[in-house]
């Protein structure tokens, strides 16, 4: 328990003064008798309770003063990240990401698997991924154009909502292209100003935080076929700014199963991930390239990344206090009502 406005407790010093004033007023209004034996002795319960209304009033006043001091209780943790990693997730949402992929024994689209394993990477899965609570994380999606879905943030609870807004581009849509170069260039530009972004969020100077490293995690199953920037140009820009690209080719060869009169056939729907380009992207910026044909392979990549890009957390700062002043006010109100009821009934005084 703590008080958010402890200065209000000074008013408690007035209570003894009020008691003294009340006692003097009672003595001044007393009737003089030459002999107390002339008065009948009274030791009834009512006579003993005559001071109760005043005591209730003083107690109610004390509770109101405590309420003004704003009593609070709750869990206080301090979380301060001295060194963290700024991560931009760059996710392909072109039509080919609608191909099937295995996720824990179930068939899902590649995009859905990427989103689910990404959530495990950020929040942890209580198995092989411990989460990235201290990292600055943003998200960019791309098809024909690259878009910032979520700005770099430490508030990872918002990422789940942004993940739900990511959908596949229809195969027949003119947007169904793959602009890998533009997506990497946009992610690099966001990471270049990561310190300023963090300073705006926390309200402190950028120098108060140290971003240990900046990385781009690219997840795609296609080949660059549109955009203003080539993958080589984007890689040069990332290298210039000290940003590493970790490239993941999602899925294997771009084939699907179809049923024909002669049975099940595997039909190629595209060329699949451009392994040479992805490997060059990663190598030229100091990152790594991996292929991930299912969810387990994606988890293995993120586990490897956890080892390569570690964050150092010194302490955690969370303040989650619950206000209790309303309870004090409610009790004080009940005491005042009780005082009024007693004063008008069993403890009523006649003039």
C-alpha positions in Angstrom: 0.0 0.0 0.0 1.2 3.5 -0.9 -0.2 7.0 -1.1 0.0 8.9 -4.4 -0.6 12.2 -2.6 1.0 11.8 0.8 0.9 15.6 1.5 -2.8 15.3 2.1 -2.1 13.3 5.3 -1.0 16.5 7.0 -4.7 17.2 7.5 -4.8 14.4 10.0 -3.0 16.7 12.4 -6.2 18.8 12.6 -8.2 16.0 14.2 -6.7 16.3 17.7 -7.4 20.0 17.6 -11.1 19.4 16.7 -11.4 17.0 19.6 -10.1 19.6 22.0 -12.5 22.2 20.6 -15.4 19.8 21.0 -14.4 19.0 24.6 -14.2 22.7 25.6 -17.6 23.4 24.1 -19.2 20.6 26.1 -17.6 21.9 29.3 -18.8 25.4 28.6 -22.4 24.3 28.1 -22.6 22.3 31.3 -25.1 23.2 34.0 -23.7 24.0 37.5 -24.9 22.0 40.5 -23.8 22.5 44.1 -24.0 18.8 44.8 -23.7 16.0 42.2 -25.6 13.7 44.6 -28.8 15.6 43.7 -28.5 14.1 40.2 -29.5 10.5 39.6 -26.6 8.2 38.7 -26.8 6.8 35.2 -24.7 4.0 33.9 -27.0 2.9 31.1 -25.7 1.8 27.7 -27.2 4.9 26.2 -25.3 7.2 28.4 -22.1 5.4 27.6 -22.8 5.8 23.8 -23.4 9.6 23.9 -20.0 10.3 22.5 -20.4 7.8 19.7 -21.8 10.2 17.1 -18.8 12.6 17.5 -16.4 9.6 17.3 -18.1 8.4 14.1 -17.8 11.9 12.6 -14.0 12.1 13.4 -13.4 8.6 12.0 -15.3 9.6 8.8 -13.2 12.7 8.5 -10.0 10.7 8.9 -11.1 8.3 6.2 -11.9 11.2 3.8 -8.4 12.6 4.4 -6.9 9.2 3.7 -9.0 9.1 0.5 -7.6 12.5 -0.5 -4.1 11.0 -0.1 -5.1 8.4 -2.8 -4.2 5.0 -1.3 -2.9 2.6 -3.9 -1.9 -1.0 -4.0 -0.6 -3.3 -6.7 2.4 -4.9 -8.4 5.3 -2.7 -9.1 8.1 -3.9 -11.3 10.8 -1.9 -12.9 11.6 -2.9 -16.5 14.4 -0.9 -18.1 16.1 -2.1 -21.2 19.6 -1.0 -21.5 20.4 -2.9 -24.7 17.9 -4.3 -27.1 17.5 -5.3 -30.7 15.5 -3.3 -33.2 13.7 -5.8 -35.5 11.7 -5.1 -38.7 9.6 -8.1 -39.8 9.1 -8.0 -43.5 6.4 -10.4 -44.6 5.4 -11.4 -48.1 1.6 -11.4 -48.6 1.5 -12.1 -52.4 -0.9 -14.8 -53.7 1.7 -17.5 -53.6 1.8 -17.3 -49.8 -1.7 -18.9 -50.0 -0.1 -22.3 -50.8 -0.4 -25.0 -48.1 2.2 -25.4 -45.3 2.2 -27.7 -42.3 1.6 -26.2 -38.8 1.7 -28.7 -36.0 0.1 -31.4 -38.1 -2.4 -29.2 -39.8 -2.4 -27.7 -43.3 -2.6 -23.9 -43.3 -1.6 -21.2 -45.8 2.0 -20.1 -45.7 1.0 -16.6 -44.6 -1.0 -18.0 -41.6 1.9 -20.2 -40.5 4.3 -17.2 -40.8 2.0 -15.1 -38.7 1.5 -17.7 -36.0 5.2 -18.6 -35.6 6.0 -14.9 -35.6 3.7 -14.4 -32.7 5.5 -17.3 -30.9 8.8 -15.6 -31.6 7.7 -12.3 -30.0 5.7 -13.6 -27.1 7.3 -17.0 -26.5 5.7 -20.5 -26.8 6.9 -22.0 -23.4 9.0 -24.5 -25.3 11.9 -23.5 -27.5 11.1 -19.8 -28.0 11.4 -17.5 -24.9 10.0 -14.4 -26.6 11.6 -11.0 -27.2 10.1 -8.7 -24.5 12.8 -6.1 -24.6 13.1 -5.6 -28.4 11.8 -2.8 -30.5 9.7 -4.5 -33.2 7.9 -3.3 -36.3 6.2 -5.0 -39.2 6.1 -4.4 -42.9 4.2 -6.3 -45.5 4.6 -6.3 -49.2 3.2 -7.6 -52.5 3.4 -5.1 -55.4 3.9 -2.3 -52.8 5.5 -2.3 -49.4 3.4 -1.0 -46.5 4.2 -0.3 -42.8 1.7 -2.3 -40.9 3.0 -1.6 -37.4 5.7 1.0 -36.5 8.6 0.1 -34.3 7.3 -0.4 -30.8 8.0 -1.9 -27.4 4.3 -2.4 -26.8 4.1 -5.9 -28.2 0.5 -6.4 -27.1 -0.5 -4.3 -30.1 1.3 -6.6 -32.6 -1.4 -9.4 -32.4 -4.0 -7.0 -33.5 -1.9 -5.8 -36.5 -1.3 -9.4 -37.5 -5.0 -10.0 -37.9 -5.1 -7.2 -40.5 -2.6 -9.0 -42.8 -4.4 -10.8 -45.7 -3.4 -12.4 -48.9 -3.5 -10.5 -52.2 -5.9 -12.4 -54.6 -4.1 -14.3 -57.4 -5.9 -12.4 -60.1 -5.3 -8.9 -58.6 -2.8 -6.5 -60.3 -1.3 -6.1 -56.8 -0.2 -9.8 -56.9 3.5 -9.0 -57.4 6.6 -9.3 -55.2 8.6 -6.2 -54.4 11.4 -7.6 -52.2 13.8 -4.7 -52.9 11.2 -2.0 -52.0 10.2 -3.8 -48.8 13.9 -4.1 -47.6 14.5 -0.5 -48.5 11.5 0.7 -46.5 12.4 -1.5 -43.5 16.0 -0.2 -43.6 14.7 3.4 -43.6 12.5 2.7 -40.5 15.4 1.1 -38.6 17.7 4.1 -39.5 15.4 6.3 -37.3 14.8 3.7 -34.6 16.4 5.8 -31.8 14.1 8.7 -32.6 11.1 6.5 -32.7 12.0 5.0 -29.3 12.5 8.5 -27.8 9.0 9.6 -28.9 7.4 6.5 -27.3 9.2 6.8 -24.0 9.4 10.6 -23.7 13.1 10.5 -23.0 16.2 11.3 -25.1 17.3 8.7 -27.6 20.7 8.5 -25.8 19.1 7.0 -22.8 18.7 3.8 -24.7 21.1 1.7 -26.6 20.0 -0.3 -29.6 22.4 -3.2 -29.7 21.8 -4.1 -33.3 19.3 -3.6 -36.1 18.0 -6.5 -38.1 15.5 -7.2 -40.9 13.8 -10.6 -41.0 12.5 -11.2 -44.5 10.0 -14.0 -45.0 9.1 -14.6 -48.7 8.3 -17.5 -51.0 8.8 -15.6 -54.3 11.1 -13.6 -56.5 11.5 -9.9 -56.9 9.6 -8.9 -60.0 8.5 -5.3 -59.4 9.4 -2.2 -57.5 11.7 0.8 -57.7 14.6 -0.8 -55.7 16.4 -4.0 -56.7 17.3 -6.4 -53.9 21.0 -5.5 -54.5 20.3 -1.8 -54.0 18.3 -2.4 -50.9 21.0 -4.6 -49.5 23.6 -1.9 -50.1 21.4 0.6 -48.3 21.0 -1.8 -45.3 24.7 -2.4 -45.2 25.5 1.3 -45.3 23.3 1.8 -42.2 24.7 -1.3 -40.4 21.5 -3.3 -40.7 21.6 -7.1 -41.1 19.1 -9.0 -43.2 18.0 -12.4 -42.1 16.3 -14.0 -45.1 13.9 -16.9 -44.9 12.6 -18.7 -48.0 9.1 -19.9 -46.9 8.0 -23.3 -48.3 9.9 -25.5 -50.7 9.3 -25.6 -54.5 6.1 -23.7 -55.4 4.0 -26.8 -56.2 0.4 -27.8 -55.3 -1.4 -31.1 -55.3 -4.3 -31.5 -57.8 -6.6 -34.4 -58.4 -6.9 -35.6 -62.0 -8.5 -38.6 -63.7 -5.1 -40.3 -63.4 -4.7 -39.6 -59.7 -2.9 -37.0 -57.7 -0.4 -34.8 -59.5 2.1 -32.2 -58.3 1.8 -29.0 -60.4 4.3 -26.2 -60.2 2.5 -22.8 -59.7 5.7 -20.7 -59.6 9.4 -20.7 -59.3 9.4 -20.6 -55.4 11.8 -18.6 -53.3 14.8 -17.0 -55.1 17.4 -18.8 -53.0 20.4 -17.1 -54.7 19.0 -13.6 -54.2 18.0 -14.3 -50.6 21.3 -15.8 -49.8 23.1 -12.8 -51.4 21.0 -10.4 -49.5 21.8 -12.0 -46.2 25.5 -12.6 -46.9 26.2 -9.0 -48.0 24.7 -7.5 -44.8 26.1 -10.0 -42.3 22.9 -12.0 -41.8 22.0 -15.6 -42.7 19.7 -17.3 -45.2 17.5 -20.3 -44.3 14.8 -22.2 -46.0 11.7 -23.1 -44.0 9.4 -25.8 -45.4 7.1 -26.0 -42.3 6.4 -24.4 -38.9 9.2 -26.4 -37.2 11.8 -25.2 -39.6 10.6 -21.6 -38.9 10.8 -22.2 -35.2 14.3 -23.5 -35.6 15.3 -20.4 -37.5 13.9 -18.1 -34.8 15.7 -20.2 -32.1 18.9 -19.7 -34.0 18.2 -16.0 -34.3 17.7 -15.8 -30.5 21.2 -17.0 -30.1 22.7 -14.6 -32.6 20.8 -11.5 -31.6 20.5 -11.4 -27.9 19.0 -8.6 -25.8 20.4 -7.6 -22.4 17.7 -6.7 -19.9 18.9 -5.1 -16.7 15.5 -4.6 -15.0 11.8 -4.5 -15.8 9.7 -1.4 -15.0 5.9 -1.9 -14.8 3.7 0.1 -12.5 0.2 -1.4 -12.1 -1.5 0.2 -9.1 -5.1 -0.1 -8.2 -6.8 3.0 -6.6 -8.6 2.4 -3.3 -9.7 5.9 -2.4 -13.3 5.1 -3.3 -13.5 2.4 -0.6 -12.4 4.9 2.0 -15.0 7.5 0.9 -17.7 4.8 0.9 -16.9 3.8 4.4 -16.8 7.4 5.5 -20.2 8.0 4.0 -21.7 5.0 5.8 -20.2 6.3 9.1 -21.8 9.7 8.6 -25.2 8.1 7.8 -24.9 6.0 11.0 -24.1 9.1 13.0 -27.2 10.8 11.7 -29.4 7.8 12.3 -28.1 7.4 15.9 -28.5 11.2 16.6 -32.1 11.1 15.4 -33.1 7.9 17.2 -31.6 6.2 20.3 -29.0 8.9 21.0 -31.2 11.9 20.3 -30.7 14.8 22.7 -33.5 17.0 23.8 -32.8 20.7 24.0 
